[in-house]
Amino acid sequence: MIQATYGHGTHNDFVLVFDEENKLTFTADQIKRICDRNSGIGSDGFIKIVKKDGAWFMDYSNADGSVAEMCGNGIRVMARYLTDRGHQPSGIYAINTRAGRKFLAVPESGDISVNMGQVSQVLGEITVEANNNSYQGFNIEIGNPHAVVFTDDTSSAGDLKVAPKVEPIDEYSEGVNIEFAQFLDNGEIKMRVFERGVGETQSCGTGTCAVALAATIKNRKQLPIKWVINPPGGKLIVEIDGHSNATLTGPAELVKDVELDKYL
């Protein structure tokens, strides 16, 4: 029997499998079945928790089975699992990802912070088309690619049941995450996100960091800076220091344990 755990960070949800010795193999089709919301457990992503060369590694896949570099919400949920299940003491520790090593501050309970690394703008204009609307935006890189656009109302993007069109497409050979952001009267930012390999999700950790940098550039503000970002699933805090390193802070919850065998 293969046991997994279902959890979420601001309702960006994941199925996690603890496989410290990296003995289990999951195909893209199996991951897709597990993440299917109609016939599987249902989640935005799949995380296999392994140890490589003595360090924790987040082996992350999108809901369609495609491999992804990094997930800011997912890595916090993984850290909550490691600490709550007794595999790692609370405090500051590192988790390796395909986007490099990330350091987290993990208390016994409460919000978790993760140093997401450097977030940067890729120069050049991009255009996003959604719901018969066209937006000019920012090409942002934070270990994975993001196209960030600003609008007076995030609902203008429509239902986001299909991927918005992004130009120039050759900037994103492996796909792109697309954020629609709206400045609020209280100084915070509202956002929606279409994640590559998943669709619209309730939250996206790397996406909030991308939005934070794009908002800083758009408003001609200086670093360091702090933004409160509100995806549909909850509230996240992004701080970007003077060297463009982003720290993401938010909740991470384990919901239930589940059995995977019938989905494999």
QUIVEN-V126769 format. One record per helix or strand. SS is the DSSP state (H for helix, E for strand). FROM is the first residue (numbers start at 1). TO is the last residue. If there is no record, write none. Layout:
ss:SS from:FROM to:TO
ss:SS from:FROM to:TO
//
This chain:
ss:E from:3 to:9
ss:E from:12 to:18
ss:H from:28 to:35
ss:E from:45 to:52
ss:E from:55 to:62
ss:E from:67 to:67
ss:H from:72 to:84
ss:E from:91 to:97
ss:E from:100 to:106
ss:E from:112 to:118
ss:E from:120 to:130
ss:E from:133 to:141
ss:E from:145 to:150
ss:H from:154 to:157
ss:E from:165 to:167
ss:H from:169 to:171
ss:E from:177 to:183
ss:E from:189 to:195
ss:E from:199 to:201
ss:H from:205 to:218
ss:E from:225 to:231
ss:E from:234 to:240
ss:E from:245 to:250
ss:E from:253 to:259
ss:H from:261 to:263
//
